[in-house]
Structures are given as C-alpha cells and as structure tokens.
C-alpha cells in the first residue's frame, strides 16, 4: 500500500527546505540552458496573431464553427 503509515518517513523542516532548494536549483539550471548566449530579456510579446473568423472556420469546419457561434450555453465560470 503506497500510504502505509509504518513506511512513511517524517522529514524535518530543514530537510524539506534543503530538498526544495535542490529542486529549485535543478529547475534553474534547465531554464538557463534554454536561453541563447548573451540573452537577458524575457520575451513577453504575443506568440501568434489573432485568427479571423474565416481562419477559425477553416480550422474547425463550418458546421462546428456555426454550432459554437450560436451556442446558448454559458461558458465555464472557472475558465
């Protein structure tokens, strides 16, 4: 059983903090590896241009486009 209380090891706050620092250092190494040499700016511009209705219709199909466009349902509150 994965959550067997007899096999669970309790770690101290210092051990948990050390584990977190090691994980963060590992993530930072990987993140820095993706940056081009000499680059310091983080790109914040738009990734792609907005699609026109015709481009959307072409991608999803005319039937799906019209069904979604005329859908009376409320969108998800959590979206």
Order of alpha helices (4+ residues) and beta strands (2+ residues): alpha-alpha-alpha
